Structures are given as structure tokens and as C-alpha cells.
């Protein structure tokens, strides 16, 4: 998980189930009148949520403290612009809460967070401001995400080679130059032949009954699927399968 300078503030937890469970995140409770008087501010049964009624009609549901901060009190005269601004702030809070929740589960790239917010129904401008907020807080950092992803997936018996990691990072929406830089930084300090040899050696036991040529072919395919390049595979298999002719790969 990405290092964070401080934990997310508690008020940013999602409180509106409409935002948590529906893709229609931008939907209003009701249409917004051009002008009118607030006739009721009613609790909604969710933690801190209230319904705003204008001239007897429910037009908006908001976070209670936000409604108070926006001056939405019984008896006040309001116009559409005021209500729209309050709704925008509330929706922005919900988008940030949802995104913070995603990052609390696991690290994400900016593209991943953007895609999930968009699928949730948040408009493009709020997706952008939410990404800006997360980046400013130090909770969203594509370079650090890529570094951690590569470190985590290039070790042990599940280690993946540079080619496969590049493909996976591209699928996560990372910039090609960033991917090249992170991979060069990481693999510059990694003995990929030793790594591939260890993987092949562990796999060899399952091929004990096969002839040497079949072992070479199957181990080579296994390492290629893991993302190791041809030269690395050939060198690794020459070490593991002593006596195999170099030209067999």
C-alpha cells in the first residue's frame, strides 16, 4: 500500500447509500427550483444526512453539517445556484470518500481510480478534482504505485519477468515512459538469469519423467509466460539443464 503522510479524515467515509450502491451518483433527490423558501430540514435516517424541502417539496439530500455550512436552514430563501453549489460539494465529498475507501483496500493507479469513479457515475470534472485531491494528499502516486507493484510481483516463486510486468502496468493505465523508467530502475539491480533459473529448477520436478528436449520446451514456455526474454530463458535453462545444446531453445 502506498505510504501516506496521514490517515484519511473520518468525515470522508461514505454516508449516503445512494452513492455507495448506485451508479447514478450525480442524481439529485428532486428537481431544483429557480427560487423558494426552505420549509423543512429533515433527518434521513442515515448518519448525518438531511433532506432539504423547498416550498414543501423535497429537492435535495445532503450531509447535515454541509447543509448548515451552506446556510440551508428553515425559513431561508434560496435559489437554484445555491442548491446546485451545495449538491456539488456533497457529491465531491462522496467521490473523495469512495476513492479513499478504494485506496484503503489496496494501492491503485490514477487510471484505476478514475475508471472506478466514472463507472460509479461521477461526472468527469469531479473525477478530475478527486484525483487532484488524492495526489495532493500523497495518497495517489503512479510512480510509487508502479515501484511497489514491480517489487511485489518480481520475487519468490511467483516472480514475473520484465515483459509481463510491463504489460500488466500498461493495463493499469500507467504512462509508457514511467513504466520504462521504473522497470529499468528495478531490473538494473536484479539478476534475472538467477531468478529464472530458480523458477525453472522448482518447476523441473514436475517434469521428471520427460526427456531433456521436452523439459527444455516446457520450461522455456513456462518462463516465457512469466515474462522473461529469450536470452534470459536460454541462459537460465543451460544452467538448469546441464548438457542441453544451446541451439535447442
Secondary structure, 3 states (H helix, E strand, C coil): CCCCCCCCCHHHCCCCHHHHHCCCCCCCCCCCCCEEEEEEEEECCCCCEEEEEECCEEEEEEEHHHHHHCCCCCCCEEEHHHHHHHHHHHHHHHHHHHHHHHHHHCCCCHHHHHHHHHHHCCCHHHHHHHHHHHHHHCCCCHHHHHHHHHHHCCCHHHCCCHHHHHHHHHHCCCCHHHHHHHHHHHHCCCCHHHHHHHHHHHHHHHHCCCCHHHHHHHHHHHHHHHCCCHHHHHHHHHHHCCCCCHHHC
